[in-house]
Amino acid sequence: MQRKAPDCLQVIDFLLAEGAPINHGMYQTRLKDYFQMRAFGIGTPLHTAADLGRLDVIKHLLKRGADPLIKDARGKMAVERAAHHGHKEVTEFLHPLSIPSGPRHDFTDGPGLRFVRG
């Protein structure tokens, strides 16, 4: 997401093909690291792209299965993080995708402890 080179989307595709998780927060499988870093609002790749205002990356991640309703370790969705950073175009794009169509049962506070309605 932070890569500014023209091959950014290809790098994302490569990482996903190698098994990188698209809907998991960073450090979610490493308990000690997760609990040290969660105060910083660790989130998914979509959260990072929203922080940076990378609409191209956001659209690509969504096509690859990213879930815009997942909350980070501080309970914020990607749309909220984009708004916080003043990324108006990203916020307007994500807003309609960030309204749950039914009950959700996500739990993201803890490594490997995320449950999502199937």
N, CA, C and O atoms as CSV, one atom per row, in Angstrom:
chain,resi,resn,atom,element,x,y,z
A,1,MET,N,N,0.810,-1.188,0.000
A,1,MET,CA,C,0.000,0.000,0.000
A,1,MET,C,C,0.854,1.253,0.000
A,1,MET,O,O,0.496,2.255,-0.618
A,2,GLN,N,N,1.961,1.200,0.678
A,2,GLN,CA,C,2.807,2.380,0.758
A,2,GLN,C,C,3.714,2.512,-0.453
A,2,GLN,O,O,4.347,3.549,-0.647
A,3,ARG,N,N,3.778,1.489,-1.249
A,3,ARG,CA,C,4.608,1.492,-2.443
A,3,ARG,C,C,4.029,2.449,-3.464
A,3,ARG,O,O,2.846,2.365,-3.794
A,4,LYS,N,N,4.847,3.354,-3.964
A,4,LYS,CA,C,4.377,4.346,-4.936
A,4,LYS,C,C,4.763,3.994,-6.366
A,4,LYS,O,O,4.386,4.694,-7.306
A,5,ALA,N,N,5.505,2.923,-6.529
A,5,ALA,CA,C,5.924,2.494,-7.865
A,5,ALA,C,C,4.714,2.033,-8.674
A,5,ALA,O,O,3.709,1.607,-8.106
A,6,PRO,N,N,4.812,2.118,-9.995
A,6,PRO,CA,C,3.677,1.739,-10.844
A,6,PRO,C,C,3.257,0.271,-10.730
A,6,PRO,O,O,2.167,-0.092,-11.172
A,7,ASP,N,N,4.098,-0.566,-10.150
A,7,ASP,CA,C,3.766,-1.989,-10.039
A,7,ASP,C,C,3.092,-2.336,-8.707
A,7,ASP,O,O,3.039,-3.508,-8.336
A,8,CYS,N,N,2.589,-1.357,-8.001
A,8,CYS,CA,C,2.002,-1.571,-6.672
A,8,CYS,C,C,0.907,-2.638,-6.684
A,8,CYS,O,O,0.896,-3.516,-5.821
A,9,LEU,N,N,-0.004,-2.574,-7.640
A,9,LEU,CA,C,-1.108,-3.539,-7.679
A,9,LEU,C,C,-0.611,-4.945,-8.010
A,9,LEU,O,O,-1.158,-5.937,-7.527
A,10,GLN,N,N,0.422,-5.019,-8.830
A,10,GLN,CA,C,0.999,-6.324,-9.145
A,10,GLN,C,C,1.672,-6.921,-7.911
A,10,GLN,O,O,1.622,-8.133,-7.702
A,11,VAL,N,N,2.296,-6.083,-7.099
A,11,VAL,CA,C,2.923,-6.565,-5.870
A,11,VAL,C,C,1.850,-7.084,-4.917
A,11,VAL,O,O,2.036,-8.118,-4.275
A,12,ILE,N,N,0.738,-6.377,-4.823
A,12,ILE,CA,C,-0.371,-6.842,-3.985
A,12,ILE,C,C,-0.863,-8.198,-4.467
A,12,ILE,O,O,-1.073,-9.104,-3.661
A,13,ASP,N,N,-1.048,-8.346,-5.769
A,13,ASP,CA,C,-1.489,-9.628,-6.323
A,13,ASP,C,C,-0.495,-10.741,-6.002
A,13,ASP,O,O,-0.890,-11.858,-5.667
A,14,PHE,N,N,0.794,-10.430,-6.108
A,14,PHE,CA,C,1.821,-11.423,-5.793
A,14,PHE,C,C,1.714,-11.849,-4.329
A,14,PHE,O,O,1.734,-13.041,-4.022
A,15,LEU,N,N,1.599,-10.870,-3.427
A,15,LEU,CA,C,1.518,-11.186,-2.000
A,15,LEU,C,C,0.280,-12.015,-1.683
A,15,LEU,O,O,0.346,-12.953,-0.889
A,16,LEU,N,N,-0.835,-11.677,-2.296
A,16,LEU,CA,C,-2.059,-12.450,-2.072
A,16,LEU,C,C,-1.920,-13.870,-2.619
A,16,LEU,O,O,-2.384,-14.827,-1.998
A,17,ALA,N,N,-1.287,-14.002,-3.770
A,17,ALA,CA,C,-1.064,-15.333,-4.356
A,17,ALA,C,C,-0.151,-16.179,-3.470
A,17,ALA,O,O,-0.250,-17.406,-3.464
A,18,GLU,N,N,0.729,-15.527,-2.728
A,18,GLU,CA,C,1.636,-16.233,-1.823
A,18,GLU,C,C,1.003,-16.513,-0.467
A,18,GLU,O,O,1.645,-17.086,0.414
A,19,GLY,N,N,-0.265,-16.107,-0.297
A,19,GLY,CA,C,-0.965,-16.432,0.938
A,19,GLY,C,C,-1.119,-15.303,1.935
A,19,GLY,O,O,-1.573,-15.532,3.056
A,20,ALA,N,N,-0.752,-14.091,1.555
A,20,ALA,CA,C,-0.934,-12.971,2.486
A,20,ALA,C,C,-2.426,-12.806,2.761
A,20,ALA,O,O,-3.230,-12.816,1.829
A,21,PRO,N,N,-2.801,-12.654,4.018
A,21,PRO,CA,C,-4.221,-12.527,4.367
A,21,PRO,C,C,-4.747,-11.125,4.048
A,21,PRO,O,O,-4.138,-10.125,4.431
A,22,ILE,N,N,-5.865,-11.060,3.353
A,22,ILE,CA,C,-6.420,-9.772,2.958
A,22,ILE,C,C,-7.334,-9.175,4.029
A,22,ILE,O,O,-7.499,-7.957,4.090
A,23,ASN,N,N,-7.916,-10.005,4.855
A,23,ASN,CA,C,-8.876,-9.526,5.859
A,23,ASN,C,C,-8.438,-9.762,7.302
A,23,ASN,O,O,-9.274,-9.850,8.201
A,24,HIS,N,N,-7.155,-9.862,7.517
A,24,HIS,CA,C,-6.635,-10.006,8.874
A,24,HIS,C,C,-5.808,-8.782,9.228
A,24,HIS,O,O,-5.169,-8.174,8.370
A,25,GLY,N,N,-5.832,-8.435,10.503
A,25,GLY,CA,C,-5.003,-7.341,10.969
A,25,GLY,C,C,-3.559,-7.764,11.104
A,25,GLY,O,O,-3.252,-8.940,11.302
A,26,MET,N,N,-2.680,-6.791,10.994
A,26,MET,CA,C,-1.264,-7.058,11.155
A,26,MET,C,C,-1.010,-7.628,12.555
A,26,MET,O,O,-1.673,-7.242,13.518
A,27,TYR,N,N,-0.074,-8.521,12.655
A,27,TYR,CA,C,0.339,-9.162,13.908
A,27,TYR,C,C,-0.731,-10.070,14.511
A,27,TYR,O,O,-0.566,-10.521,15.645
A,28,GLN,N,N,-1.800,-10.349,13.810
A,28,GLN,CA,C,-2.897,-11.105,14.387
A,28,GLN,C,C,-2.509,-12.531,14.756
A,28,GLN,O,O,-3.200,-13.174,15.547
A,29,THR,N,N,-1.434,-13.020,14.204
A,29,THR,CA,C,-1.001,-14.378,14.533
A,29,THR,C,C,0.167,-14.384,15.510
A,29,THR,O,O,0.672,-15.450,15.863
A,30,ARG,N,N,0.605,-13.197,15.955
A,30,ARG,CA,C,1.726,-13.101,16.897
A,30,ARG,C,C,1.258,-12.340,18.140
A,30,ARG,O,O,1.274,-11.110,18.180
A,31,LEU,N,N,0.851,-13.086,19.126
A,31,LEU,CA,C,0.214,-12.549,20.325
A,31,LEU,C,C,0.981,-11.396,20.970
A,31,LEU,O,O,0.407,-10.330,21.191
A,32,LYS,N,N,2.236,-11.584,21.269
A,32,LYS,CA,C,3.024,-10.557,21.952
A,32,LYS,C,C,3.079,-9.272,21.128
A,32,LYS,O,O,2.840,-8.187,21.659
A,33,ASP,N,N,3.388,-9.383,19.850
A,33,ASP,CA,C,3.472,-8.208,18.977
A,33,ASP,C,C,2.118,-7.522,18.837
A,33,ASP,O,O,2.033,-6.294,18.832
A,34,TYR,N,N,1.067,-8.319,18.725
A,34,TYR,CA,C,-0.264,-7.750,18.560
A,34,TYR,C,C,-0.630,-6.867,19.753
A,34,TYR,O,O,-1.066,-5.729,19.577
A,35,PHE,N,N,-0.453,-7.386,20.954
A,35,PHE,CA,C,-0.853,-6.630,22.132
A,35,PHE,C,C,0.015,-5.404,22.356
A,35,PHE,O,O,-0.441,-4.435,22.964
A,36,GLN,N,N,1.257,-5.421,21.881
A,36,GLN,CA,C,2.100,-4.232,21.970
A,36,GLN,C,C,1.670,-3.168,20.962
A,36,GLN,O,O,1.825,-1.975,21.224
A,37,MET,N,N,1.142,-3.574,19.836
A,37,MET,CA,C,0.849,-2.645,18.741
A,37,MET,C,C,-0.619,-2.261,18.604
A,37,MET,O,O,-0.924,-1.329,17.860
A,38,ARG,N,N,-1.531,-2.929,19.280
A,38,ARG,CA,C,-2.950,-2.694,19.044
A,38,ARG,C,C,-3.405,-1.275,19.381
A,38,ARG,O,O,-4.389,-0.805,18.811
A,39,ALA,N,N,-2.732,-0.593,20.272
A,39,ALA,CA,C,-3.103,0.792,20.600
A,39,ALA,C,C,-2.964,1.710,19.393
A,39,ALA,O,O,-3.564,2.784,19.352
A,40,PHE,N,N,-2.179,1.292,18.420
A,40,PHE,CA,C,-1.986,2.090,17.209
A,40,PHE,C,C,-3.071,1.831,16.169
A,40,PHE,O,O,-3.033,2.394,15.074
A,41,GLY,N,N,-4.030,0.987,16.507
A,41,GLY,CA,C,-5.146,0.725,15.610
A,41,GLY,C,C,-4.801,-0.173,14.447
A,41,GLY,O,O,-5.224,0.075,13.318
A,42,ILE,N,N,-4.042,-1.207,14.711
A,42,ILE,CA,C,-3.668,-2.105,13.631
A,42,ILE,C,C,-4.915,-2.606,12.919
A,42,ILE,O,O,-5.910,-2.968,13.547
A,43,GLY,N,N,-4.838,-2.617,11.606
A,43,GLY,CA,C,-5.969,-3.050,10.811
A,43,GLY,C,C,-5.525,-3.892,9.632
A,43,GLY,O,O,-4.414,-4.422,9.601
A,44,THR,N,N,-6.405,-3.998,8.681
A,44,THR,CA,C,-6.174,-4.795,7.484
A,44,THR,C,C,-5.457,-3.947,6.425
A,44,THR,O,O,-5.273,-2.745,6.617
A,45,PRO,N,N,-5.057,-4.562,5.323
A,45,PRO,CA,C,-4.480,-3.774,4.229
A,45,PRO,C,C,-5.431,-2.665,3.755
A,45,PRO,O,O,-4.979,-1.597,3.341
A,46,LEU,N,N,-6.736,-2.915,3.814
A,46,LEU,CA,C,-7.702,-1.889,3.404
A,46,LEU,C,C,-7.624,-0.669,4.325
A,46,LEU,O,O,-7.742,0.466,3.862
A,47,HIS,N,N,-7.426,-0.897,5.616
A,47,HIS,CA,C,-7.265,0.217,6.550
A,47,HIS,C,C,-6.041,1.056,6.187
A,47,HIS,O,O,-6.098,2.285,6.188
A,48,THR,N,N,-4.950,0.389,5.881
A,48,THR,CA,C,-3.720,1.100,5.521
A,48,THR,C,C,-3.912,1.916,4.253
A,48,THR,O,O,-3.483,3.068,4.184
A,49,ALA,N,N,-4.549,1.331,3.256
A,49,ALA,CA,C,-4.802,2.058,2.007
A,49,ALA,C,C,-5.708,3.263,2.254
A,49,ALA,O,O,-5.525,4.313,1.638
A,50,ALA,N,N,-6.679,3.118,3.149
A,50,ALA,CA,C,-7.571,4.240,3.485
A,50,ALA,C,C,-6.794,5.340,4.199
A,50,ALA,O,O,-7.014,6.522,3.935
A,51,ASP,N,N,-5.890,4.963,5.099
A,51,ASP,CA,C,-5.048,5.950,5.781
A,51,ASP,C,C,-4.255,6.784,4.783
A,51,ASP,O,O,-4.078,7.990,4.957
A,52,LEU,N,N,-3.788,6.123,3.747
A,52,LEU,CA,C,-2.928,6.779,2.759
A,52,LEU,C,C,-3.707,7.440,1.617
A,52,LEU,O,O,-3.123,8.131,0.782
A,53,GLY,N,N,-5.024,7.227,1.584
A,53,GLY,CA,C,-5.833,7.818,0.515
A,53,GLY,C,C,-5.616,7.170,-0.839
A,53,GLY,O,O,-5.771,7.823,-1.871
A,54,ARG,N,N,-5.263,5.904,-0.850
A,54,ARG,CA,C,-4.951,5.186,-2.094
A,54,ARG,C,C,-6.201,4.530,-2.669
A,54,ARG,O,O,-6.429,3.337,-2.472
A,55,LEU,N,N,-7.003,5.310,-3.377
A,55,LEU,CA,C,-8.248,4.803,-3.949
A,55,LEU,C,C,-7.991,3.675,-4.938
A,55,LEU,O,O,-8.771,2.723,-4.993
A,56,ASP,N,N,-6.925,3.756,-5.715
A,56,ASP,CA,C,-6.601,2.689,-6.663
A,56,ASP,C,C,-6.372,1.363,-5.933
A,56,ASP,O,O,-6.843,0.314,-6.375
A,57,VAL,N,N,-5.660,1.418,-4.837
A,57,VAL,CA,C,-5.374,0.213,-4.055
A,57,VAL,C,C,-6.645,-0.287,-3.381
A,57,VAL,O,O,-6.889,-1.492,-3.325
A,58,ILE,N,N,-7.448,0.627,-2.873
A,58,ILE,CA,C,-8.715,0.252,-2.224
A,58,ILE,C,C,-9.613,-0.496,-3.197
A,58,ILE,O,O,-10.146,-1.553,-2.861
A,59,LYS,N,N,-9.785,0.038,-4.388
A,59,LYS,CA,C,-10.625,-0.624,-5.395
A,59,LYS,C,C,-10.076,-2.010,-5.731
A,59,LYS,O,O,-10.836,-2.965,-5.896
A,60,HIS,N,N,-8.768,-2.108,-5.828
A,60,HIS,CA,C,-8.146,-3.393,-6.152
A,60,HIS,C,C,-8.342,-4.400,-5.021
A,60,HIS,O,O,-8.671,-5.560,-5.268
A,61,LEU,N,N,-8.140,-3.954,-3.782
A,61,LEU,CA,C,-8.331,-4.856,-2.643
A,61,LEU,C,C,-9.780,-5.319,-2.541
A,61,LEU,O,O,-10.041,-6.480,-2.226
A,62,LEU,N,N,-10.710,-4.429,-2.801
A,62,LEU,CA,C,-12.130,-4.812,-2.761
A,62,LEU,C,C,-12.446,-5.859,-3.822
A,62,LEU,O,O,-13.196,-6.799,-3.562
A,63,LYS,N,N,-11.879,-5.703,-5.016
A,63,LYS,CA,C,-12.084,-6.699,-6.073
A,63,LYS,C,C,-11.502,-8.050,-5.674
A,63,LYS,O,O,-11.988,-9.096,-6.103
A,64,ARG,N,N,-10.458,-8.021,-4.850
A,64,ARG,CA,C,-9.791,-9.250,-4.424
A,64,ARG,C,C,-10.397,-9.841,-3.154
A,64,ARG,O,O,-9.922,-10.862,-2.656
A,65,GLY,N,N,-11.461,-9.193,-2.621
A,65,GLY,CA,C,-12.161,-9.791,-1.486
A,65,GLY,C,C,-12.026,-9.069,-0.157
A,65,GLY,O,O,-12.465,-9.593,0.866
A,66,ALA,N,N,-11.438,-7.893,-0.141
A,66,ALA,CA,C,-11.319,-7.153,1.117
A,66,ALA,C,C,-12.716,-6.782,1.629
A,66,ALA,O,O,-13.610,-6.458,0.847
A,67,ASP,N,N,-12.880,-6.834,2.925
A,67,ASP,CA,C,-14.159,-6.550,3.565
A,67,ASP,C,C,-14.121,-5.149,4.179
A,67,ASP,O,O,-13.381,-4.927,5.137
A,68,PRO,N,N,-14.902,-4.196,3.651
A,68,PRO,CA,C,-14.875,-2.821,4.166
A,68,PRO,C,C,-15.549,-2.657,5.523
A,68,PRO,O,O,-15.487,-1.580,6.115
A,69,LEU,N,N,-16.187,-3.702,6.020
A,69,LEU,CA,C,-16.883,-3.618,7.301
A,69,LEU,C,C,-16.029,-4.058,8.490
A,69,LEU,O,O,-16.446,-3.908,9.639
A,70,ILE,N,N,-14.858,-4.590,8.228
A,70,ILE,CA,C,-13.985,-5.026,9.311
A,70,ILE,C,C,-13.466,-3.804,10.060
A,70,ILE,O,O,-13.094,-2.794,9.463
A,71,LYS,N,N,-13.452,-3.926,11.388
A,71,LYS,CA,C,-12.953,-2.845,12.236
A,71,LYS,C,C,-11.523,-3.144,12.680
A,71,LYS,O,O,-11.134,-4.296,12.871
A,72,ASP,N,N,-10.761,-2.071,12.836
A,72,ASP,CA,C,-9.388,-2.237,13.312
A,72,ASP,C,C,-9.375,-2.471,14.824
A,72,ASP,O,O,-10.433,-2.603,15.439
A,73,ALA,N,N,-8.195,-2.523,15.418
A,73,ALA,CA,C,-8.066,-2.817,16.845
A,73,ALA,C,C,-8.671,-1.734,17.728
A,73,ALA,O,O,-8.901,-1.966,18.915
A,74,ARG,N,N,-8.936,-0.545,17.165
A,74,ARG,CA,C,-9.591,0.527,17.926
A,74,ARG,C,C,-11.057,0.683,17.546
A,74,ARG,O,O,-11.702,1.653,17.943
A,75,GLY,N,N,-11.588,-0.273,16.774
A,75,GLY,CA,C,-13.005,-0.253,16.416
A,75,GLY,C,C,-13.373,0.644,15.259
A,75,GLY,O,O,-14.537,1.022,15.130
A,76,LYS,N,N,-12.416,1.002,14.406
A,76,LYS,CA,C,-12.669,1.887,13.268
A,76,LYS,C,C,-12.662,1.109,11.960
A,76,LYS,O,O,-11.810,0.249,11.736
A,77,MET,N,N,-13.627,1.427,11.100
A,77,MET,CA,C,-13.641,0.855,9.752
A,77,MET,C,C,-12.733,1.702,8.853
A,77,MET,O,O,-12.350,2.815,9.215
A,78,ALA,N,N,-12.401,1.168,7.699
A,78,ALA,CA,C,-11.527,1.874,6.757
A,78,ALA,C,C,-12.111,3.239,6.379
A,78,ALA,O,O,-11.362,4.208,6.258
A,79,VAL,N,N,-13.419,3.332,6.192
A,79,VAL,CA,C,-14.040,4.607,5.819
A,79,VAL,C,C,-13.807,5.658,6.895
A,79,VAL,O,O,-13.598,6.831,6.584
A,80,GLU,N,N,-13.842,5.247,8.152
A,80,GLU,CA,C,-13.623,6.187,9.251
A,80,GLU,C,C,-12.175,6.667,9.282
A,80,GLU,O,O,-11.903,7.826,9.593
A,81,ARG,N,N,-11.260,5.778,8.960
A,81,ARG,CA,C,-9.846,6.166,8.937
A,81,ARG,C,C,-9.565,7.091,7.765
A,81,ARG,O,O,-8.768,8.020,7.894
A,82,ALA,N,N,-10.202,6.857,6.627
A,82,ALA,CA,C,-10.030,7.756,5.481
A,82,ALA,C,C,-10.562,9.148,5.817
A,82,ALA,O,O,-9.923,10.152,5.499
A,83,ALA,N,N,-11.720,9.210,6.454
A,83,ALA,CA,C,-12.302,10.491,6.848
A,83,ALA,C,C,-11.404,11.214,7.842
A,83,ALA,O,O,-11.211,12.426,7.746
A,84,HIS,N,N,-10.859,10.475,8.788
A,84,HIS,CA,C,-9.975,11.062,9.795
A,84,HIS,C,C,-8.765,11.742,9.148
A,84,HIS,O,O,-8.302,12.783,9.615
A,85,HIS,N,N,-8.263,11.141,8.074
A,85,HIS,CA,C,-7.085,11.686,7.391
A,85,HIS,C,C,-7.450,12.689,6.297
A,85,HIS,O,O,-6.573,13.197,5.599
A,86,GLY,N,N,-8.738,12.971,6.153
A,86,GLY,CA,C,-9.166,13.982,5.187
A,86,GLY,C,C,-9.172,13.536,3.736
A,86,GLY,O,O,-9.087,14.367,2.833
A,87,HIS,N,N,-9.270,12.242,3.503
A,87,HIS,CA,C,-9.299,11.719,2.136
A,87,HIS,C,C,-10.757,11.665,1.664
A,87,HIS,O,O,-11.410,10.624,1.738
A,88,LYS,N,N,-11.244,12.790,1.184
A,88,LYS,CA,C,-12.656,12.936,0.840
A,88,LYS,C,C,-13.109,11.954,-0.245
A,88,LYS,O,O,-14.155,11.320,-0.108
A,89,GLU,N,N,-12.337,11.829,-1.306
A,89,GLU,CA,C,-12.718,10.935,-2.413
A,89,GLU,C,C,-12.811,9.485,-1.936
A,89,GLU,O,O,-13.733,8.762,-2.315
A,90,VAL,N,N,-11.868,9.069,-1.116
A,90,VAL,CA,C,-11.871,7.710,-0.578
A,90,VAL,C,C,-13.064,7.516,0.357
A,90,VAL,O,O,-13.743,6.490,0.308
A,91,THR,N,N,-13.309,8.508,1.204
A,91,THR,CA,C,-14.433,8.436,2.137
A,91,THR,C,C,-15.749,8.316,1.385
A,91,THR,O,O,-16.594,7.495,1.743
A,92,GLU,N,N,-15.931,9.120,0.351
A,92,GLU,CA,C,-17.173,9.068,-0.435
A,92,GLU,C,C,-17.322,7.730,-1.148
A,92,GLU,O,O,-18.436,7.226,-1.288
A,93,PHE,N,N,-16.218,7.151,-1.598
A,93,PHE,CA,C,-16.273,5.854,-2.274
A,93,PHE,C,C,-16.621,4.735,-1.285
A,93,PHE,O,O,-17.442,3.870,-1.586
A,94,LEU,N,N,-15.996,4.759,-0.113
A,94,LEU,CA,C,-16.187,3.675,0.854
A,94,LEU,C,C,-17.498,3.775,1.640
A,94,LEU,O,O,-18.008,2.764,2.122
A,95,HIS,N,N,-18.038,4.971,1.769
A,95,HIS,CA,C,-19.216,5.146,2.617
A,95,HIS,C,C,-20.359,4.182,2.290
A,95,HIS,O,O,-20.834,3.493,3.192
A,96,PRO,N,N,-20.822,4.104,1.028
A,96,PRO,CA,C,-21.937,3.184,0.761
A,96,PRO,C,C,-21.584,1.708,0.961
A,96,PRO,O,O,-22.471,0.877,1.159
A,97,LEU,N,N,-20.303,1.387,0.909
A,97,LEU,CA,C,-19.864,0.001,1.098
A,97,LEU,C,C,-19.701,-0.342,2.575
A,97,LEU,O,O,-19.476,-1.498,2.933
A,98,SER,N,N,-19.815,0.673,3.426
A,98,SER,CA,C,-19.529,0.497,4.844
A,98,SER,C,C,-20.778,0.462,5.717
A,98,SER,O,O,-20.714,0.686,6.926
A,99,ILE,N,N,-21.899,0.181,5.093
A,99,ILE,CA,C,-23.168,0.072,5.817
A,99,ILE,C,C,-23.561,-1.402,5.833
A,99,ILE,O,O,-23.861,-1.969,4.782
A,100,PRO,N,N,-23.565,-2.030,7.005
A,100,PRO,CA,C,-23.898,-3.461,7.065
A,100,PRO,C,C,-25.311,-3.725,6.554
A,100,PRO,O,O,-26.236,-2.966,6.843
A,101,SER,N,N,-25.467,-4.792,5.803
A,101,SER,CA,C,-26.790,-5.152,5.282
A,101,SER,C,C,-27.533,-6.072,6.236
A,101,SER,O,O,-28.697,-6.401,6.006
A,102,GLY,N,N,-26.878,-6.480,7.285
A,102,GLY,CA,C,-27.490,-7.363,8.279
A,102,GLY,C,C,-26.601,-7.403,9.501
A,102,GLY,O,O,-25.595,-6.696,9.559
A,103,PRO,N,N,-26.955,-8.216,10.475
A,103,PRO,CA,C,-26.130,-8.285,11.688
A,103,PRO,C,C,-24.751,-8.841,11.387
A,103,PRO,O,O,-24.595,-9.745,10.566
A,104,ARG,N,N,-23.765,-8.295,12.053
A,104,ARG,CA,C,-22.380,-8.766,11.899
A,104,ARG,C,C,-21.904,-9.272,13.243
A,104,ARG,O,O,-22.344,-8.809,14.295
A,105,HIS,N,N,-21.010,-10.216,13.189
A,105,HIS,CA,C,-20.477,-10.788,14.406
A,105,HIS,C,C,-18.960,-10.797,14.356
A,105,HIS,O,O,-18.321,-11.811,14.634
A,106,ASP,N,N,-18.395,-9.654,13.999
A,106,ASP,CA,C,-16.937,-9.553,13.923
A,106,ASP,C,C,-16.347,-9.318,15.301
A,106,ASP,O,O,-16.910,-8.588,16.118
A,107,PHE,N,N,-15.232,-9.933,15.543
A,107,PHE,CA,C,-14.463,-9.674,16.745
A,107,PHE,C,C,-13.019,-9.603,16.295
A,107,PHE,O,O,-12.488,-10.582,15.771
A,108,THR,N,N,-12.381,-8.480,16.485
A,108,THR,CA,C,-11.030,-8.333,15.955
A,108,THR,C,C,-9.982,-8.114,17.026
A,108,THR,O,O,-8.810,-7.941,16.690
A,109,ASP,N,N,-10.346,-8.113,18.302
A,109,ASP,CA,C,-9.385,-7.782,19.332
A,109,ASP,C,C,-8.624,-9.006,19.822
A,109,ASP,O,O,-8.942,-9.582,20.863
A,110,GLY,N,N,-7.634,-9.381,19.066
A,110,GLY,CA,C,-6.778,-10.479,19.485
A,110,GLY,C,C,-6.277,-11.271,18.302
A,110,GLY,O,O,-7.001,-11.446,17.322
A,111,PRO,N,N,-5.056,-11.752,18.376
A,111,PRO,CA,C,-4.480,-12.523,17.285
A,111,PRO,C,C,-5.289,-13.778,16.979
A,111,PRO,O,O,-5.516,-14.610,17.858
A,112,GLY,N,N,-5.707,-13.905,15.763
A,112,GLY,CA,C,-6.438,-15.091,15.341
A,112,GLY,C,C,-7.820,-15.209,15.938
A,112,GLY,O,O,-8.432,-16.274,15.852
A,113,LEU,N,N,-8.338,-14.140,16.548
A,113,LEU,CA,C,-9.623,-14.212,17.220
A,113,LEU,C,C,-10.704,-13.453,16.459
A,113,LEU,O,O,-11.580,-12.842,17.071
A,114,ARG,N,N,-10.651,-13.487,15.164
A,114,ARG,CA,C,-11.610,-12.748,14.361
A,114,ARG,C,C,-12.634,-13.701,13.800
A,114,ARG,O,O,-12.288,-14.667,13.120
A,115,PHE,N,N,-13.880,-13.437,14.080
A,115,PHE,CA,C,-14.960,-14.268,13.589
A,115,PHE,C,C,-15.833,-13.415,12.695
A,115,PHE,O,O,-16.169,-12.285,13.050
A,116,VAL,N,N,-16.199,-13.932,11.560
A,116,VAL,CA,C,-17.021,-13.181,10.615
A,116,VAL,C,C,-18.201,-14.029,10.201
A,116,VAL,O,O,-18.081,-15.239,10.010
A,117,ARG,N,N,-19.346,-13.376,10.066
A,117,ARG,CA,C,-20.541,-14.046,9.562
A,117,ARG,C,C,-20.230,-14.610,8.184
A,117,ARG,O,O,-19.707,-13.898,7.326
A,118,GLY,N,N,-20.541,-15.860,7.968
A,118,GLY,CA,C,-20.184,-16.548,6.730
A,118,GLY,C,C,-20.971,-16.270,5.588
A,118,GLY,O,O,-20.719,-16.820,4.516
